[in-house]
Amino acid sequence: MKNAFFLPRSLRQSGPWRWLFPVLIVLLFLAVLIWLPWQARQMESNERQEQLIADTLWVEQTLRFELARSEDALGALGADLMATTLPPEALQARLAQLFKTGHELQRVLWLDSNDHVLAWRASTLAPADLALASQEAADYARKTGNGRYGEPYGPARLGLIDYHLPLFRNGVYAGSLVATYDLTALLNEIVPWWFAQDNSLKLLDRDDMVVAQRAAGGPGRGVYTHKHALDLPGATIVLATDSVKGAPKLLPNLLVGSVIMLALGLLLSLGALWRHIARTIAAESALRQQMAFRTAMENSLLTGLRARDLEGRVTYVNKAFCQMVGLPAEELVGKVPPMPYWAPEAMEIYERRFAAVLAGTATPQFETMFQRSDGVRVPVLVFEAPLVDSRGRQTGWMSSILDITDRKRAEELNRQQEEKLQASARLATMGEISSMLAHELNQPLAAISSYTAGALNVVERARQSGGALDPGLLGRALEQARQQAQRAGQIIRSVHEFVKKREQPQRQPVSIHSVVDGVRALIELQARQAYVALQVRIPARLPLVLADRVLLEQVLLNLTRNAIEAMASVAPEHRMLRIAAASCDGQVSVSVIDRGHGIAPAVAERLFSPFFSTKAEGMGMGLSICRTAIEFHGGTLTHAPNPDGGTIFTFTLSQQTETALG
């Protein structure tokens, strides 16, 4: 009653509300008791994190300063090498001084403009063991004229990084200095022991892979961490620190903990009954909401979902899957293979995949064909993932199924458009050589006319003189006329085979010999008009390739035509076009080699881009179509400079195997 007397009149007259004020006081007391130690813990945690960030920035600056010092020393050495000729003893002394002042330095190479080693010094590395990423950095440094680091490399991507410093004499690239650093040695030399005792340090590459680390005090706990990128031109390296210290304790002393426990006990005793009821009601409500949400979400998906147990029995399907196969859920749940939506023609493939599922080695992703209840085939993309319960045990497999009918239709449309574009390119090619074709056909036709006129003259003279007809002379004239007719027919057949329209590419075992022979008449026609000598070198036992003959003929004709046009400004005695082929490591390569003007670097970057052409009247689609045709066969089309002048275009295809033939 005394407590009630001090309450406001509105509270004393409100019945159950008389408990509100004491409850609020208790809650406020609890909040203060909880907030104070939590706030102290937060302050200590923030202080540790800020200290770690400051120390990490200091270590990063120290590492960068050490590398900058080494860069300056290399720059001074490079300037001396370009300004004067250092004796070998003096050069080695300078290199030894670099190793003496920087223990992280593992190798220094002096390369000329052709990447040949002029001088070197190393601890354990070979003189010219440079990684691919390092070579890319070297090329970029040469282009920009500035020093550049390559990406880290070495065993398991640990330990090494190269710095490339291009050297120029009178504005002309004269070589480079390459310095190789051991990142682990850099951490061991530069990072103070006291910082390494309290923190685990790692250097990460651009894929967050560890390339160097130092953890004298053991692994970090992941509570206080910080990352900061090293400012290295060309390389992405991040310094990551992880403190070995744990989070501060929430309860700093026994007294505060005891008070909090007593207060919590009081609160729990006051609300034990209603808390239990509230939890029960909340759990039931949450379960209903979760089930309703999951059901609505699954019914709204366009992706089919299917769950199976370890024996392959279907345990769940969603609405989208039922629509995909045209069957209700009650006809699918509980079923074991063979499934009613399996297409008969792919039954053997289904059985093999189901055996793999039972063995626990399901394919994560694959394409297959389902058959709806109305018999319509549906192409689908299936993703398989294991179903794991709360204890980590696998209980089955979960599948996500996508209907890819539209994608397949789009791919078919794209293939048809590509075929039309290739046919147009063939017609355009024939249009460009039509005048030469008329000239080439005129020669055998004129020869046929001459030989037949001679044969008629022989017959007429024999008739007038009454003498015997000379069958040998007449036969030779008719034989020559027949050969010229065959020559004209071969040219016409080559043109017909090259430009004829087909519904789709026909991949079959093809020999490179037959491909070259198919368009050789057209190639020789263009070569003779441009006074270009043609040389074909193809091994007699070259393996077959699985390819579309007409597509390969189009590629070969486009490449040879470009090669002939590239030699237009070359002296006639140097105009040589070579077609060569070889096989190696399961690949067949075909090269078209010219001795023309070559390809400028600026042009090479966009050479295969559609609608890019260096010809005033060109459409820029020839090389793009060639590359598309070769990639359709799973091959590659590349180009390289010819050491004798000009360009070498090479396309590679996989050799025909017995399995593919079967």
Secondary structure as GFF3:
##gff-version 3
##sequence-region A 1 662
A	DSSP	alpha_helix	2	5	.	.	.	ID=ss1
A	DSSP	alpha_helix	9	12	.	.	.	ID=ss2
A	DSSP	three_ten_helix	15	19	.	.	.	ID=ss3
A	DSSP	alpha_helix	20	83	.	.	.	ID=ss4
A	DSSP	alpha_helix	88	101	.	.	.	ID=ss5
A	DSSP	beta_strand	105	111	.	.	.	ID=ss6
A	DSSP	beta_strand	117	122	.	.	.	ID=ss7
A	DSSP	alpha_helix	132	144	.	.	.	ID=ss8
A	DSSP	beta_strand	148	149	.	.	.	ID=ss9
A	DSSP	three_ten_helix	155	157	.	.	.	ID=ss10
A	DSSP	beta_strand	160	169	.	.	.	ID=ss11
A	DSSP	beta_strand	172	182	.	.	.	ID=ss12
A	DSSP	alpha_helix	183	190	.	.	.	ID=ss13
A	DSSP	alpha_helix	193	198	.	.	.	ID=ss14
A	DSSP	beta_strand	199	204	.	.	.	ID=ss15
A	DSSP	beta_strand	210	214	.	.	.	ID=ss16
A	DSSP	beta_strand	225	229	.	.	.	ID=ss17
A	DSSP	beta_strand	238	243	.	.	.	ID=ss18
A	DSSP	alpha_helix	254	300	.	.	.	ID=ss19
A	DSSP	beta_strand	304	309	.	.	.	ID=ss20
A	DSSP	beta_strand	314	317	.	.	.	ID=ss21
A	DSSP	alpha_helix	319	325	.	.	.	ID=ss22
A	DSSP	three_ten_helix	329	331	.	.	.	ID=ss23
A	DSSP	three_ten_helix	344	346	.	.	.	ID=ss24
A	DSSP	alpha_helix	347	358	.	.	.	ID=ss25
A	DSSP	beta_strand	365	371	.	.	.	ID=ss26
A	DSSP	beta_strand	377	388	.	.	.	ID=ss27
A	DSSP	beta_strand	394	403	.	.	.	ID=ss28
A	DSSP	alpha_helix	405	432	.	.	.	ID=ss29
A	DSSP	alpha_helix	434	465	.	.	.	ID=ss30
A	DSSP	alpha_helix	471	499	.	.	.	ID=ss31
A	DSSP	beta_strand	507	510	.	.	.	ID=ss32
A	DSSP	alpha_helix	512	529	.	.	.	ID=ss33
A	DSSP	beta_strand	533	537	.	.	.	ID=ss34
A	DSSP	beta_strand	545	548	.	.	.	ID=ss35
A	DSSP	alpha_helix	549	566	.	.	.	ID=ss36
A	DSSP	three_ten_helix	572	574	.	.	.	ID=ss37
A	DSSP	beta_strand	576	584	.	.	.	ID=ss38
A	DSSP	beta_strand	587	593	.	.	.	ID=ss39
A	DSSP	alpha_helix	601	604	.	.	.	ID=ss40
A	DSSP	alpha_helix	622	632	.	.	.	ID=ss41
A	DSSP	beta_strand	636	641	.	.	.	ID=ss42
A	DSSP	beta_strand	647	654	.	.	.	ID=ss43
A	DSSP	alpha_helix	658	661	.	.	.	ID=ss44
###
